[in-house]
């Protein structure tokens, strides 16, 4: 076989990884590392690995896969024993209008003057500038210490301006729990960061979801896209090690395939049940479906969100990464140019919002939106400790987002977000919620090995990297 010729800032190199006995390829394969170095570390061989799972996830997977009516058991336990388990209600401490108003995203729209906004206790895991530890003024943005161009905000939805809570758009009213629950938001300046996406070692799968009716399953097809495996491609659930020095954040991307399709409503009976699509490194692993919220990245680095249409398939040759997750929380109103709640926000089945069997939609949820203001664009990740789709839509609307979508829900590992802060020559892992550190692993020296960076995970992920000059 011909040699591989490499050229870069290291100079020129020639490599024959298949030569010798054993060859470099055979040695790298036998190491079992997810990314095994070859050619003096200039290339990596991707080896299939088992992704990490928490005890909770292993238990629920066992029940679903091996116990009769296991999904009903999981739902019963979740709805009765973990109800509002992540709920955070902050104390109101004082009135203090300090925060980031000049360079960060637009503050949340709240009635009254900025200096009259109240301060609440905050239990996130970030070090912030401009405020005392554990305190934040509602709706304002604070820069993260030693991490330029990243900002954090906290709010209780009851504080959002009445002009937002009462319209435009149709939503359900806030209940007494979600209105006073504390929610956190992390904003990334899109002029400064690139976005990447990687599927997990197991999720999302490519086979059929059990949610659509049996009539949607085509005999002889192992999945809605005609396949049920990515082989010979390798799925690893982690960031490529050549990119980790630029990676500043990771977060869980979306639903498993089993939950990523429609069981009720009109979408359950078209396009094989509308399984959520995804693309990694330009490879269409599962078709992008019309009508679904889509977070995508183009080859030129453009990052955007939209409700996919058939006409958008013309973009496919330009798409590097994409992930769909249900129907929109917010959509852009072409008349006003503002974000308004999607037309299925109040529809449990037709919106595939999940929650309990009784259509109680309030649970721990994560979502994302895009905010544009003053010529700047921000990708905003939202963590809602106890929320329905309605309160998510109104809150993102209050933060002046023009589009918003659901990501995942129900557990800290499914709403995981971590920042990697370079400080004093070390990398510090700062979690959105301190309990998220339980998903990481502990090294022999007691330090944390970060999920998605230090080992493969069974779930898919988004990662943000600082743009190179």
C-alpha positions as CSV (number, residue, x, y, z in Angstrom):
1,X,0.0,0.0,0.0
2,X,1.2,3.6,-0.7
3,X,2.6,5.6,2.2
4,X,0.7,8.5,3.9
5,X,2.3,11.9,3.4
6,X,1.5,14.5,6.0
7,X,2.1,18.2,6.0
8,X,1.4,20.9,8.6
9,X,3.0,23.2,11.2
10,X,5.2,20.3,12.2
11,X,6.7,20.2,8.7
12,X,6.4,17.2,6.3
13,X,6.2,13.6,7.3
14,X,5.8,10.1,5.7
15,X,4.0,7.3,7.5
16,X,3.2,3.6,6.7
17,X,1.0,2.5,9.6
18,X,0.2,-0.9,8.0
19,X,3.8,-1.8,7.6
20,X,5.7,-4.2,9.9
21,X,4.7,-7.0,12.2
22,X,2.9,-6.0,14.2
23,X,1.9,-2.9,12.3
24,X,1.2,0.4,14.0
25,X,-2.5,-0.1,13.1
26,X,-2.6,-3.5,14.8
27,X,-0.9,-2.1,17.9
28,X,-3.2,0.9,18.0
29,X,-6.2,-1.4,17.6
30,X,-5.1,-3.7,20.4
31,X,-4.6,-0.8,22.8
32,X,-8.4,-0.3,23.0
33,X,-8.1,3.4,23.4
34,X,-10.9,5.4,21.8
35,X,-8.3,7.5,20.0
36,X,-5.1,5.5,19.6
37,X,-2.1,7.5,18.2
38,X,-0.2,6.4,15.1
39,X,2.4,8.0,13.0
40,X,4.2,9.6,16.0
41,X,1.0,11.0,17.2
42,X,0.2,12.9,14.0
43,X,-2.8,10.7,13.3
44,X,-5.3,8.8,15.5
45,X,-7.1,5.5,15.0
46,X,-10.7,5.6,16.2
47,X,-11.5,2.4,18.1
48,X,-15.1,1.5,19.1
49,X,-15.4,1.8,22.9
50,X,-18.1,1.3,25.5
51,X,-19.6,4.6,26.7
52,X,-19.9,5.5,30.3
53,X,-23.3,5.4,32.0
54,X,-24.5,6.5,35.4
55,X,-26.2,4.0,37.8
56,X,-29.5,5.7,37.1
57,X,-29.1,5.3,33.4
58,X,-27.9,1.7,33.6
59,X,-31.0,0.8,35.8
60,X,-33.5,2.5,33.5
61,X,-32.0,0.9,30.4
62,X,-32.2,-2.5,32.1
63,X,-35.8,-2.0,33.0
64,X,-36.7,-0.8,29.5
65,X,-34.8,-3.6,27.7
66,X,-35.4,-6.6,30.0
67,X,-38.5,-6.2,32.2
68,X,-42.1,-6.6,31.0
69,X,-43.7,-3.2,30.8
70,X,-40.4,-1.8,32.0
71,X,-41.0,1.7,30.4
72,X,-44.1,1.9,32.6
73,X,-42.1,1.1,35.7
74,X,-39.5,3.8,34.8
75,X,-42.2,6.3,34.3
76,X,-43.9,5.5,37.6
77,X,-40.7,5.8,39.5
78,X,-39.8,9.1,37.8
79,X,-43.2,10.7,38.2
80,X,-43.7,9.6,41.8
81,X,-40.3,9.5,43.4
82,X,-38.2,12.0,41.4
83,X,-40.9,14.6,40.9
84,X,-39.3,18.1,41.1
85,X,-36.2,16.5,42.5
86,X,-34.0,19.1,40.8
87,X,-36.2,22.1,41.8
88,X,-34.2,25.0,43.1
89,X,-36.0,27.9,44.8
90,X,-33.8,30.8,45.7
91,X,-34.1,33.3,48.5
92,X,-34.7,36.9,47.7
93,X,-31.8,38.8,49.4
94,X,-31.8,42.5,48.4
95,X,-32.2,44.9,45.5
96,X,-29.1,45.5,43.5
97,X,-28.8,46.4,39.8
98,X,-25.2,45.3,39.3
99,X,-24.4,42.9,36.4
100,X,-23.2,42.9,32.8
101,X,-25.0,45.4,30.6
102,X,-22.4,46.6,28.1
103,X,-20.7,43.7,26.4
104,X,-22.8,40.7,27.2
105,X,-26.2,39.5,25.9
106,X,-29.4,41.5,26.3
107,X,-30.7,41.2,29.9
108,X,-34.0,39.5,30.5
109,X,-37.0,41.9,30.1
110,X,-38.3,42.6,33.6
111,X,-40.8,45.3,34.6
112,X,-39.2,48.2,36.4
113,X,-35.8,49.8,36.4
114,X,-32.5,47.9,36.3
115,X,-31.5,49.2,39.7
116,X,-34.7,47.8,41.2
117,X,-34.1,44.2,40.3
118,X,-33.8,41.9,43.2
119,X,-30.9,39.6,44.2
120,X,-31.3,35.8,44.7
121,X,-29.2,33.1,46.0
122,X,-27.5,31.1,43.2
123,X,-26.3,27.5,43.6
124,X,-24.5,27.1,40.2
125,X,-20.8,26.0,40.1
126,X,-19.3,28.9,38.3
127,X,-16.9,31.7,39.4
128,X,-18.4,35.0,38.2
129,X,-17.2,38.6,38.0
130,X,-19.2,41.5,39.4
131,X,-21.1,39.8,42.2
132,X,-20.7,38.1,45.6
133,X,-20.3,34.3,45.5
134,X,-23.7,32.6,45.5
135,X,-25.6,35.8,44.6
136,X,-27.0,37.1,41.3
137,X,-29.4,39.8,40.3
138,X,-32.3,38.3,38.3
139,X,-32.1,38.6,34.6
140,X,-28.6,40.2,34.3
141,X,-25.5,38.7,32.9
142,X,-22.2,38.1,34.6
143,X,-18.9,37.2,32.9
144,X,-17.2,34.0,34.0
145,X,-13.9,34.5,35.7
146,X,-10.9,33.7,33.3
147,X,-13.2,32.8,30.5
148,X,-13.8,35.8,28.1
149,X,-16.9,35.9,26.0
150,X,-18.9,33.5,28.3
151,X,-21.7,34.9,30.5
152,X,-24.1,33.5,33.1
153,X,-27.6,34.6,34.2
154,X,-30.2,33.4,36.6
155,X,-33.9,34.1,36.8
156,X,-37.2,33.1,38.4
157,X,-39.9,33.1,35.7
158,X,-42.3,35.1,37.9
159,X,-39.9,38.1,37.4
160,X,-40.3,38.2,33.6
161,X,-42.2,41.2,32.3
162,X,-45.9,40.9,32.1
163,X,-45.7,42.0,28.5
164,X,-44.0,38.7,27.8
165,X,-45.9,36.4,30.1
166,X,-49.3,37.7,28.6
167,X,-48.3,37.5,25.0
168,X,-47.6,37.5,22.1
169,X,-48.1,33.9,21.4
170,X,-50.1,31.1,23.1
171,X,-48.8,29.3,26.2
172,X,-50.2,27.7,29.3
173,X,-50.1,29.8,32.5
174,X,-47.2,29.4,34.9
175,X,-48.0,27.2,37.9
176,X,-46.9,28.2,41.4
177,X,-43.8,25.8,41.3
178,X,-42.3,26.7,38.0
179,X,-42.9,30.4,38.4
180,X,-40.6,30.6,41.5
181,X,-38.1,27.9,40.3
182,X,-34.6,29.2,39.7
183,X,-33.3,28.7,36.2
184,X,-29.8,29.3,34.8
185,X,-28.5,30.4,31.4
186,X,-25.0,30.3,29.9
187,X,-24.3,32.5,26.8
188,X,-21.5,32.1,24.3
189,X,-20.5,34.9,21.9
190,X,-20.7,33.2,18.5
191,X,-18.1,35.6,17.1
192,X,-15.6,33.9,19.4
193,X,-16.5,30.2,19.4
194,X,-17.1,27.3,17.0
195,X,-19.6,24.6,17.7
196,X,-19.1,20.8,17.2
197,X,-21.3,17.8,17.6
198,X,-20.5,14.1,18.2
199,X,-22.8,11.1,18.6
200,X,-22.5,8.9,21.7
201,X,-21.3,5.3,21.8
202,X,-24.9,4.2,22.0
203,X,-27.2,7.2,21.6
204,X,-28.9,8.3,19.5
205,X,-29.4,5.0,17.8
206,X,-30.4,4.4,14.2
207,X,-33.1,1.8,14.7
208,X,-36.8,2.2,15.1
209,X,-38.2,4.1,18.1
210,X,-41.1,2.2,19.8
211,X,-43.2,5.3,19.9
212,X,-44.7,5.6,16.4
213,X,-47.5,3.2,15.6
214,X,-46.6,-0.2,14.2
215,X,-48.0,0.7,10.8
216,X,-45.1,3.2,10.4
217,X,-42.5,0.3,10.6
218,X,-41.7,-0.9,7.1
219,X,-41.1,-4.7,7.0
220,X,-37.5,-5.5,6.2
221,X,-36.2,-2.1,7.1
222,X,-34.1,-2.2,10.3
223,X,-34.7,1.5,10.9
224,X,-36.4,4.6,9.4
225,X,-33.2,5.4,7.4
226,X,-32.8,1.8,6.2
227,X,-30.0,0.9,8.7
228,X,-29.7,0.3,12.4
229,X,-25.9,0.7,12.8
230,X,-23.2,3.2,11.9
231,X,-20.7,0.5,11.0
232,X,-18.1,0.7,9.6
233,X,-18.0,4.3,11.1
234,X,-17.0,4.4,14.7
235,X,-19.0,6.3,17.3
236,X,-17.1,7.6,20.4
237,X,-19.1,10.1,22.5
238,X,-16.2,12.4,23.2
239,X,-14.2,15.3,21.7
240,X,-11.3,14.5,19.4
241,X,-8.1,14.9,21.5
242,X,-6.6,17.2,18.9
243,X,-9.4,19.7,19.8
244,X,-9.4,19.5,23.6
245,X,-6.9,22.4,24.0
246,X,-9.5,24.7,22.3
247,X,-12.6,23.2,23.9
248,X,-14.1,25.5,26.5
249,X,-17.5,23.8,27.1
250,X,-19.5,20.6,26.5
251,X,-23.2,19.9,27.0
252,X,-25.5,16.9,26.4
253,X,-27.1,17.2,23.0
254,X,-30.5,15.5,22.9
255,X,-32.9,12.6,23.2
256,X,-32.2,8.9,22.7
257,X,-33.7,7.4,19.6
258,X,-36.3,5.5,21.7
259,X,-37.8,8.9,22.8
260,X,-36.9,10.9,19.6
261,X,-40.0,10.2,17.6
262,X,-43.7,10.9,17.8
263,X,-46.3,8.6,19.5
264,X,-49.3,10.9,19.2
265,X,-50.7,13.5,16.9
266,X,-50.3,14.0,13.1
267,X,-46.5,13.7,13.1
268,X,-46.8,10.1,14.4
269,X,-48.3,9.0,11.1
270,X,-46.0,10.7,8.6
271,X,-42.3,10.2,7.6
272,X,-42.1,6.9,9.6
273,X,-43.1,8.8,12.8
274,X,-40.6,11.7,12.3
275,X,-37.5,10.3,14.0
276,X,-35.2,13.1,15.0
277,X,-32.3,13.5,12.6
278,X,-28.6,14.2,13.1
279,X,-25.4,14.8,11.1
280,X,-21.8,14.4,12.2
281,X,-18.8,15.7,10.2
282,X,-21.0,16.1,7.1
283,X,-22.3,12.5,7.3
284,X,-26.1,12.2,7.3
285,X,-26.5,9.5,10.0
286,X,-30.3,10.0,10.2
287,X,-32.4,12.2,7.8
288,X,-33.3,15.7,9.0
289,X,-37.1,15.8,9.1
290,X,-39.3,18.8,8.2
291,X,-41.2,20.6,10.9
292,X,-38.5,19.8,13.6
293,X,-36.2,22.2,15.5
294,X,-32.7,21.9,14.2
295,X,-29.4,23.2,15.6
296,X,-26.8,23.1,12.8
297,X,-23.3,24.2,11.8
298,X,-22.3,24.9,8.2
299,X,-18.8,24.1,6.8
300,X,-17.9,27.8,7.0
301,X,-18.6,27.8,10.7
302,X,-22.0,29.5,10.7
303,X,-24.1,28.4,13.7
304,X,-27.9,28.7,13.6
305,X,-31.3,27.2,14.6
306,X,-34.4,26.8,12.5
307,X,-37.5,24.7,11.9
308,X,-36.4,22.4,9.1
309,X,-38.3,22.4,5.8
310,X,-38.0,20.3,2.7
311,X,-36.5,23.3,0.9
312,X,-33.7,23.3,3.5
313,X,-32.4,20.0,2.1
314,X,-30.6,22.1,-0.4
315,X,-28.3,23.1,2.5
316,X,-27.2,19.5,3.2
317,X,-23.9,19.7,1.2
318,X,-22.9,22.6,3.4
319,X,-23.9,21.1,6.8
320,X,-21.1,19.9,9.0
321,X,-23.1,19.2,12.2
322,X,-26.8,19.1,12.9
323,X,-29.1,17.8,15.7
324,X,-32.9,17.8,15.8
325,X,-35.0,17.7,19.0
326,X,-38.7,18.0,18.6
327,X,-40.8,21.0,17.7
328,X,-39.8,24.6,18.4
329,X,-40.2,26.4,21.7
330,X,-39.8,29.8,19.9
331,X,-40.0,30.6,16.3
332,X,-39.3,33.9,14.5
333,X,-42.4,35.9,13.6
334,X,-41.8,37.2,10.1
335,X,-44.0,40.2,10.7
336,X,-42.6,41.5,13.9
337,X,-39.1,39.9,13.7
338,X,-39.5,38.7,17.3
339,X,-39.5,35.2,18.7
340,X,-42.9,33.8,19.6
341,X,-44.0,30.5,21.2
342,X,-44.3,27.6,18.7
343,X,-47.8,26.5,17.8
344,X,-47.4,23.1,19.7
345,X,-45.9,24.4,23.0
346,X,-49.2,23.7,24.8
347,X,-49.8,20.3,23.1
348,X,-48.4,17.4,25.1
349,X,-48.8,14.6,22.6
350,X,-48.6,16.5,19.3
351,X,-45.5,18.3,20.6
352,X,-43.8,15.1,21.9
353,X,-42.8,17.1,25.0
354,X,-42.7,14.0,27.3
355,X,-43.2,14.3,31.0
356,X,-45.7,12.0,32.8
357,X,-48.4,9.8,31.4
358,X,-50.9,12.2,32.8
359,X,-49.5,15.0,30.6
360,X,-47.9,16.8,33.6
361,X,-45.2,18.6,31.6
362,X,-43.3,20.1,34.5
363,X,-39.8,18.5,35.0
364,X,-36.1,19.3,34.8
365,X,-35.4,20.4,31.3
366,X,-32.6,21.9,29.2
367,X,-32.9,24.0,26.0
368,X,-31.0,26.3,23.7
369,X,-31.8,29.6,21.9
370,X,-30.1,32.1,19.7
371,X,-30.2,35.8,20.7
372,X,-29.3,38.6,18.2
373,X,-28.7,42.1,19.3
374,X,-26.5,45.1,18.2
375,X,-24.8,43.0,15.5
376,X,-23.8,40.3,18.0
377,X,-25.2,36.7,18.2
378,X,-25.2,34.5,21.3
379,X,-25.9,30.8,21.7
380,X,-27.7,30.5,25.0
381,X,-28.0,27.2,27.0
382,X,-30.9,27.2,29.4
383,X,-31.2,24.9,32.5
384,X,-34.7,24.8,34.0
385,X,-34.9,23.2,37.4
386,X,-38.7,22.6,37.1
387,X,-40.4,23.7,33.9
388,X,-43.1,23.1,31.3
389,X,-42.5,23.9,27.6
390,X,-44.7,27.0,28.2
391,X,-42.4,28.5,30.8
392,X,-39.3,27.6,28.7
393,X,-40.8,29.5,25.8
394,X,-41.8,32.5,27.9
395,X,-38.4,32.6,29.6
396,X,-36.4,32.4,26.4
397,X,-38.8,35.0,25.0
398,X,-38.0,37.2,28.0
399,X,-34.3,36.9,27.1
400,X,-35.0,38.3,23.6
401,X,-34.3,35.0,21.8
402,X,-35.7,34.7,18.3
403,X,-35.6,30.9,18.2
404,X,-35.4,28.3,20.9
405,X,-35.6,24.5,21.1
406,X,-35.6,21.7,23.7
407,X,-32.5,19.6,24.3
408,X,-33.0,16.9,26.9
409,X,-34.6,16.4,30.3
410,X,-35.4,14.6,33.6
411,X,-31.9,14.1,35.1
412,X,-28.6,16.0,35.7
413,X,-26.7,13.7,33.3
414,X,-29.2,14.6,30.5
415,X,-28.9,18.4,31.2
416,X,-25.2,18.3,31.8
417,X,-23.0,21.4,31.0
418,X,-19.4,21.9,32.0
419,X,-16.9,24.8,31.4
420,X,-13.2,24.1,31.1
421,X,-11.4,27.2,32.6
422,X,-7.7,27.7,32.1
423,X,-6.3,29.3,35.2
424,X,-2.7,29.3,36.4
425,X,-1.5,26.7,34.0
426,X,-4.3,24.3,35.1
427,X,-7.7,23.4,33.7
428,X,-10.6,23.7,36.1
429,X,-13.9,21.9,35.5
430,X,-16.8,24.1,36.5
431,X,-20.2,22.5,36.3
432,X,-23.5,24.4,35.8
433,X,-24.9,22.5,38.7
434,X,-22.4,21.0,41.2
435,X,-24.2,17.7,41.2
436,X,-23.3,17.2,37.6
437,X,-19.8,16.3,38.7
438,X,-21.1,12.9,39.6
439,X,-21.2,12.1,35.9
440,X,-17.4,12.7,35.7
441,X,-14.8,10.1,36.8
442,X,-12.3,10.3,39.6
443,X,-8.6,9.9,38.8
444,X,-6.2,8.0,41.1
445,X,-4.9,11.4,42.4
446,X,-8.4,12.5,43.4
447,X,-8.9,14.8,40.4
448,X,-11.8,14.8,38.1
449,X,-11.7,13.2,34.6
450,X,-14.3,15.2,32.7
451,X,-17.1,13.6,30.8
452,X,-16.9,14.0,27.0
453,X,-13.2,15.0,27.2
454,X,-11.5,12.3,29.2
455,X,-13.5,9.2,28.3
456,X,-16.3,8.1,25.9
457,X,-19.9,8.6,26.9
458,X,-23.0,6.7,25.7
459,X,-24.8,10.0,25.0
460,X,-24.2,12.5,22.2
461,X,-22.8,16.0,22.9
462,X,-22.2,19.5,21.6
463,X,-18.8,21.1,22.3
464,X,-17.7,24.7,22.0
465,X,-14.2,25.7,20.9
466,X,-12.5,29.1,20.8
467,X,-12.1,30.2,17.2
468,X,-8.6,30.2,15.9
469,X,-7.1,33.4,14.5
